[in-house]
Amino acid sequence: MPHTPQIKIPATYMRGGTSKGVFFNLQDLPETAQIPGEARDKLLLRVIGSPDPYGKHTDGMGGATSSTSKTVILAKSDRPDHDIDYLFGQVAIDRAFVDWSGNCGNLTAAVGSFAIASGLVDAERIPDNGIAVVRIWQKNIGKTIVARVPITDGRVQETGDFELDGVTFPAAEVKIEFINPVDPGEAMFPTGNLVDELEVPGIGTFPVTMINAGIPTLFLNAADIGYSGTELQGAINENPEALQRFETIRAHGAIRMGLIDSVEEAASRQHTPKVAYVAPAADYQASSGKVVDASDIDLNVRALSMGKLHHAMMGTAAVAIGTAAAIPGTLVNLAAGGGVRESVAFGHPSGTLKVGATAREQDGNWVVEKVVMSRSARVLMEGWVRIPGDAF
């Protein structure tokens, strides 16, 4: 019987921060996939190679981890004072599911570079040499992000000596500013409390900080769940019981945060909320073998993404960490030593990261104007990705 031949779609494979994914210009997608819906989801699933019961992504561009099963769709923005619209899709590995509920902070670092190289940013906004300020509208969460992309001789500079723990080689530094990660009219703390008691049937009751900043995140104290805060991936990801316990905690936290109505709904909302645990600064050996000295950090943080302990730190979770650290009384702030602070350095499985945030209390609510961090990005491959023509 005849089989439908493959089609090819212009695409770029990029690393952004400690993640990598497949980037598309919206106008390059087949017409049926240019709008949200089943066709778009099926196309992206086939590009990544999901669902894959073997968990390897052998027949796709995915890397079989939450950090490498990502897709990005960019378009020129028609919003005032914005250059591009950025849409992020987190592709599940073993299920036919694309989660559109949140942003990827790491891949945000590559968005400006791709947009400039693809002609999505007006030429007059790009200097011959210096920094191009790319104004991004993050469509998943409806927020503004500013990327400061280095330019040399009119082109994006990708090489440099900026080192980012969790990335093997140095590259050019890209500064990212998350503007008003929580609008004044939104509830940064969905329950109205800096700390709540979360009851998780069959597991226990724990103090938690639940925050909407960067991405909805639930923070626990490491000691309350039997950890030190210095764990590497194997300690969690090779323990099915631990993973199930974290997922149960996450599901009940999602209900308290008003994101879902029942525990069963958590399975279809894997990308958000994130669950993380914090501990006071302590020495440990990172996954690379690098020794992290307690004197170089304010606290340790470990976070799970798509059901597994992340190898470094999600960029959006770093926004949540920086925001929570700046607000006296949250579990993150207390683990860092308490008090008022405008930046925090924390340890993660691959090393350390510093993030800045300025918070102030206004009319009884906490307001954060922006959160700043540095990342890097690099094009790994560009050309076309091919998928069977009947895959979507």
C-alpha positions in Angstrom: 0.0 0.0 0.0 1.2 3.6 -0.7 2.6 5.6 2.2 2.5 9.4 2.7 5.9 10.8 2.1 7.7 13.0 4.6 7.4 16.8 4.5 10.1 19.3 5.6 9.5 22.3 7.8 12.1 25.1 8.4 13.3 24.8 12.0 16.3 25.7 14.2 17.6 23.5 17.0 18.8 25.7 19.8 20.2 25.6 23.3 18.9 28.3 25.7 20.2 28.3 29.2 20.3 24.6 30.4 17.6 23.5 28.0 17.4 22.9 24.3 14.5 22.7 21.9 13.2 23.1 18.3 12.3 26.6 17.2 9.8 27.6 14.5 8.7 30.7 12.8 4.9 30.6 13.0 4.7 31.4 9.3 6.8 28.4 8.4 4.4 25.9 9.9 1.9 24.1 7.7 -1.3 26.2 7.6 -3.3 23.8 9.8 -0.6 24.0 12.5 -0.4 27.8 12.5 -3.4 27.9 14.9 -3.7 26.2 18.3 -5.3 22.8 18.2 -4.9 19.2 17.5 -3.0 19.5 14.3 -0.3 21.7 15.9 0.0 19.4 18.9 0.3 16.3 16.7 3.0 18.0 14.6 5.1 19.0 17.6 4.7 15.5 19.1 6.0 13.9 15.9 8.9 16.4 15.7 10.0 15.6 19.2 9.3 11.8 18.8 6.5 11.5 21.4 4.8 9.5 22.7 7.8 7.1 23.1 7.1 4.1 25.4 10.9 3.4 25.3 11.6 6.8 26.8 14.5 7.5 24.4 13.1 9.8 21.6 15.1 7.8 19.1 12.8 8.7 16.3 12.6 12.5 17.0 14.5 15.6 18.0 13.7 15.3 21.7 16.3 14.3 24.2 14.0 12.2 26.5 14.2 14.6 29.4 12.0 17.6 30.4 14.9 19.9 29.5 15.2 18.6 26.0 11.6 17.9 25.0 10.7 21.5 24.2 9.3 23.5 21.3 9.1 27.2 20.6 6.9 29.1 18.1 7.8 32.7 17.4 6.0 35.4 15.4 6.4 39.1 14.8 4.3 40.9 17.5 1.5 43.4 16.8 1.4 44.4 20.4 2.6 48.0 21.1 6.2 48.1 22.4 6.9 44.5 21.7 9.0 42.9 19.0 7.9 39.3 19.0 5.3 36.9 20.4 6.8 33.8 22.0 4.8 30.6 22.6 6.3 27.6 24.4 5.2 24.0 24.2 6.5 21.4 26.7 6.1 18.0 25.0 5.5 15.0 27.2 7.8 12.0 26.6 5.6 9.0 27.1 2.2 10.5 26.4 0.6 12.3 23.4 0.4 15.6 25.3 1.8 19.1 24.8 1.5 21.3 27.9 1.0 25.0 27.0 0.3 26.1 30.6 3.6 27.9 31.3 6.9 29.4 30.0 10.4 28.0 29.7 12.7 30.5 31.3 15.8 28.8 30.0 14.7 28.8 26.3 13.8 32.4 26.8 17.5 33.2 26.5 17.4 31.9 22.9 14.2 33.6 21.8 15.9 37.0 21.1 18.7 35.4 19.2 16.4 33.4 17.0 14.1 36.4 16.4 17.0 38.6 15.2 18.5 35.9 13.0 15.0 35.2 11.5 14.3 38.8 10.7 11.5 39.1 13.2 13.0 42.1 14.8 13.1 45.4 12.9 16.5 46.1 11.5 16.7 49.6 13.1 16.5 48.0 16.5 19.7 46.0 16.0 23.0 47.9 16.5 26.1 47.1 14.4 27.9 46.4 17.7 26.6 46.4 21.2 23.4 45.1 22.8 20.1 44.5 21.0 17.1 44.9 23.3 14.5 42.5 22.2 11.0 43.0 23.7 9.2 39.7 24.1 5.5 39.0 24.7 5.3 35.6 26.4 2.0 34.3 25.2 1.6 31.3 27.5 1.5 33.5 30.6 0.8 37.0 29.2 4.0 38.6 30.4 6.7 40.9 29.0 10.3 39.7 29.0 13.3 41.7 27.8 16.3 39.9 26.3 19.6 41.8 26.0 21.4 40.1 23.1 25.0 40.8 22.3 25.6 41.9 18.7 29.0 41.9 16.8 29.3 43.3 13.3 25.5 43.3 12.9 25.0 39.6 13.8 24.1 37.8 17.0 27.2 37.0 19.0 27.0 33.5 20.4 30.5 32.7 21.5 32.1 34.2 24.7 33.5 33.4 28.1 30.3 33.4 30.2 30.0 30.2 32.1 26.7 28.8 33.2 26.6 25.8 35.6 24.7 23.0 33.8 26.2 23.9 30.4 29.4 22.3 29.3 31.0 25.1 27.3 31.2 28.9 27.8 29.2 31.3 25.5 28.1 34.9 25.2 26.1 36.2 28.1 22.4 37.1 27.5 20.7 39.1 30.2 17.0 38.4 30.7 14.6 40.6 32.5 11.2 39.3 33.5 9.1 42.4 33.8 6.3 42.5 36.4 6.3 38.7 36.8 3.2 39.2 38.9 0.8 42.0 37.9 -0.4 44.2 40.7 -3.9 42.9 40.3 -2.8 39.3 40.5 -2.4 37.2 43.6 1.3 36.5 44.1 0.4 34.2 46.9 -2.8 32.4 45.9 -3.9 31.7 49.4 -3.0 35.2 50.7 -0.3 33.6 53.0 3.4 33.5 52.8 3.4 30.1 54.4 0.5 27.6 54.5 0.1 24.1 56.0 -0.5 21.7 53.1 -2.2 18.4 54.0 -1.4 15.6 51.7 -3.4 12.4 52.5 -1.3 9.4 53.2 2.0 11.4 53.2 1.7 14.2 55.8 1.2 17.9 56.5 3.9 20.3 55.6 4.6 24.0 55.7 4.8 25.3 52.2 5.2 28.6 50.3 3.0 28.7 47.2 3.8 31.5 44.8 2.8 32.7 41.3 6.0 34.4 39.9 7.7 33.2 36.8 5.8 30.0 37.1 3.4 28.7 39.8 5.7 27.0 42.3 5.3 25.2 45.6 8.3 25.3 48.0 8.8 22.9 50.9 11.6 22.6 53.5 14.0 19.8 52.6 14.2 18.6 56.2 10.4 18.2 56.4 10.4 15.6 53.6 13.6 13.8 54.7 16.2 15.5 52.4 19.3 17.6 53.0 18.9 19.9 49.9 22.2 18.7 48.5 20.8 15.8 46.5 21.7 15.1 42.9 19.4 13.6 40.3 20.0 10.0 41.1 18.8 10.3 44.7 15.4 11.3 43.5 14.9 10.1 39.9 16.1 6.5 40.6 13.5 6.2 43.4 10.0 5.6 42.1 8.4 6.0 45.5 10.0 9.4 45.9 8.8 10.5 42.5 5.3 9.4 43.3 5.4 11.2 46.6 6.5 14.5 45.0 3.8 14.1 42.3 1.1 13.6 45.0 2.4 16.7 46.9 2.4 18.6 43.6 -1.2 17.6 42.8 -2.6 18.6 46.2 -0.6 21.9 46.0 -2.1 22.6 42.6 -5.6 22.3 44.1 -4.7 24.7 46.9 -3.3 27.1 44.4 -6.5 27.0 42.4 -4.9 25.6 39.3 -7.0 22.4 39.2 -10.1 21.1 40.9 -9.1 17.4 41.5 -6.0 15.3 41.9 -6.8 13.5 38.7 -6.4 16.7 36.7 -2.7 17.0 37.6 -1.8 14.4 35.0 -2.9 16.7 32.2 -1.0 19.7 33.8 2.5 18.4 34.2 4.3 21.6 33.5 2.7 23.6 36.3 3.0 24.0 39.1 6.6 23.2 39.9 7.5 21.6 43.2 10.8 22.5 44.9 12.5 22.1 48.2 14.9 24.4 50.0 17.6 24.1 52.7 20.2 26.4 54.3 23.5 26.7 52.5 25.7 23.6 52.8 28.7 22.2 51.0 28.2 19.6 48.3 29.7 18.1 45.2 27.8 19.1 42.0 27.1 16.6 39.2 30.1 17.8 37.3 32.4 17.0 40.2 32.7 20.7 41.1 32.7 21.4 44.8 30.1 24.0 45.8 31.2 25.9 49.0 28.4 26.9 51.4 30.1 30.3 51.7 29.4 31.0 48.0 25.7 30.5 48.2 22.7 31.7 50.3 20.7 28.4 50.2 20.3 25.2 48.3 17.3 24.5 46.1 16.2 21.4 44.3 13.3 21.5 41.8 11.3 18.9 39.9 10.1 19.4 36.3 7.8 17.1 34.4 8.0 14.6 37.3 11.8 14.4 37.6 14.5 16.3 39.5 15.9 18.9 37.2 19.6 18.6 36.4 20.1 22.3 37.1 17.3 24.9 37.6 14.4 25.9 35.4 14.6 29.6 34.5 11.0 30.2 35.5 11.6 28.5 38.8 14.6 30.7 39.3 12.2 33.7 38.9 10.1 32.2 41.6 13.1 31.6 43.8 14.4 35.1 43.4 11.0 36.6 44.1 10.3 34.5 47.2 13.8 35.1 48.5 13.1 38.9 48.4 10.0 38.6 50.5 10.7 38.2 54.3 9.0 35.2 55.8 8.7 32.8 52.9 10.3 29.4 53.2 12.8 30.4 50.5 13.7 33.7 52.3 14.0 31.9 55.7 16.3 29.2 54.2 18.5 32.0 52.8 18.8 33.5 56.3 15.8 35.8 56.3 15.7 39.6 56.1 15.5 41.9 53.1 17.5 41.0 50.1 17.6 42.1 46.4 19.5 39.1 45.1 20.1 35.5 46.0 22.7 32.9 45.1 21.5 29.3 45.3 23.0 25.9 44.8 21.4 23.4 42.4 22.5 19.9 41.2 24.8 21.3 38.5 26.3 24.2 40.5 25.1 27.7 41.4 22.9 30.5 40.0 22.4 34.1 41.1 19.1 35.9 40.5 18.1 39.4 41.4 14.6 40.6 42.4 13.3 43.8 44.1 10.1 43.4 46.1 8.0 45.9 47.9 4.8 45.8 49.8 2.0 48.0 48.4 -1.4 48.3 49.9 -1.0 45.0 51.7 0.2 43.1 48.6 3.7 42.3 47.4 4.9 43.8 44.1 7.9 42.8 42.1 8.9 45.1 39.3 11.3 42.7 37.6 13.5 39.7 38.1 16.9 39.6 36.4 19.3 36.7 35.6 22.0 35.9 33.0 21.8 32.9 30.6 23.4 32.0 27.3 22.2 30.6 24.0 23.5 29.0 20.9 22.3 27.6 17.6 23.0 23.9 17.4 21.6 23.2 13.9 19.4 24.9 11.4 17.6 23.9 8.3 14.5 21.6 8.1 13.0 19.1 10.3 11.1 16.2 8.6 8.0 14.4 9.7 5.6 12.0 7.9 3.0 14.1 6.0 0.1 12.2 7.7 1.4 12.8 11.2 -0.9 15.7 11.9 
